[in-house]
Amino acid sequence: MTDRAVYALVLAGGKSRRMGRDKAQLVHEGKPQLARTAELLAPLVDEVWVSVRADQPADPLRDAYPQIVDRDDNAGPVAGILAALDTHPGVDWLVVAVDLPNLDTETLRYLLDHASDPRFTAYRSVRDNLPEPLCALYRPAAAAEIRRYVADGIVCPRKILIQSDAELLEQPSPGALENINTPEDLALVGRNESAA
């Protein structure tokens, strides 16, 4: 770690097309995913921010948090990450997707405690060994590098981390970064909760 402040960014600006409803509002463990994620992050960072699209700031759930508005609706999560790096350029950003119902404190703390790359640190996927860019630490030096990729038409955060040779850590809690994109994914999470 460094002596810089660490802010968290919850990526909650997606259109949830495959899910068919707002993933930030999906209830897990009795709370909307956005609230649950923000509560997990709050004790570990200096500030928690929420990434939103230009048409979302007045949404009652998102309005409860400080917001950073995406500047490009067509760049996906990279738009939110760049907006955060530009809005507060002197801090490290712990970026987390809102659709990770199994995310836990251990996973977040381990990432913060073991990050050493001056630009990007992410987890290695348990499925394919590629970077998990939506639970990752983005440091100030990442901004210029991300902009170079975006200028070349590369807006996929996973591709950016692959091509940047980002530092990858092994997940301490395999399964913590399983995301929910479809109603079928959501049903599976619900069945797993019922079985627990």
Salt bridges, closest charged atoms under 4 A:
ASP22 OD2 - ARG62 NH1 2.79
GLU29 OE2 - HIS28 NE2 3.83
GLU29 OE1 - ARG36 NE 2.95
GLU39 OE1 - LYS31 NZ 2.48
ASP55 OD1 - ARG53 NE 3.05
ASP59 OD2 - ARG62 NH1 3.07
ASP86 OD2 - ARG71 NH1 3.12
ASP86 OD1 - ARG147 NH2 2.14
ASP92 OD1 - ARG4 NE 2.80
ASP92 OD2 - ARG139 NE 3.10
ASP99 OD2 - LYS23 NZ 2.78
ASP117 OD2 - ARG119 NH2 3.21
ASP128 OD2 - ARG158 NH1 3.03
GLU145 OE2 - ARG119 NH1 3.07
GLU170 OE2 - ARG124 NE 2.86
GLU178 OE1 - ARG127 NH2 2.43
GLU193 OE2 - HIS28 ND1 2.44
